[in-house]
Amino acid sequence: MEFKNLINSPTDGSEDLDILEGGSAKAISINENNSRLVLNILWALGLTQKSKVLDEGPMKNENYDLGNFASTGGWTLGKKDAVELYSSQNLVELNDFQQDLVQKIAETVYRPCCDNHTAFPDCNHGMAALGLIELEVAAGVSEEQIYKDLLAFNSFWFSQTYLEMAAYFSQQGEDWGDVDPKVALSYDYSSSSGAQKISAEVQGLTGLDSGGGGCGI
């Protein structure tokens, strides 16, 4: 399957597909139309980028079949098998210090589809978050800004979770804009277990329709 077969209308992000043709310096802003496209691009980056997280982290545990994770077995775009792509290319240059920084950040960031941190990117959202961290660390973005950006991306991919989280913090007397992104992305709030607890706290509030993101192409 190719991106152009998956993304075929403006509401899917087709207007941004030209960046895959090579040589584009076009800036992309994530929005409700292209969030799926951006997710898949970052998934590809996180999967393929040569990474200490992938080479030495939980994904390589001998008790696991590397090809059976959602982030590997679920990758059906392109010509190469995900296991062949896995941690195979230096798409962005990261020195040892930067690799350690990527790992440090990844170990503190969760997503609502599971209880694993981003240093265990067993699903597409985790692998995409890893790709985003790597891209921004390589670009010299501050840790504070990286957490802000990760929270913004998670909010597109799991909008219901973060609407509920904002409502929860509002109940606690704290505006969403004042919440520390690192706290919001922690296990207590952004893991599957944490998000379920937050959701239970705000049930019954008007304007919080149910829904969530899945871990597929």
Secondary structure as UniProt FT lines:
FT   HELIX           3..6
FT   HELIX           10..12
FT   HELIX           14..21
FT   TURN            32..34
FT   HELIX           35..48
FT   HELIX           52..56
FT   HELIX           58..60
FT   TURN            62..63
FT   HELIX           66..68
FT   HELIX           70..73
FT   HELIX           82..85
FT   TURN            86..87
FT   HELIX           96..106
FT   TURN            107..108
FT   TURN            112..113
FT   TURN            118..119
FT   HELIX           124..138
FT   TURN            139..140
FT   HELIX           143..157
FT   HELIX           159..171
FT   TURN            172..173
FT   HELIX           176..178
FT   HELIX           181..184
FT   HELIX           187..190
FT   HELIX           192..202
FT   TURN            203..204
FT   TURN            206..207
//
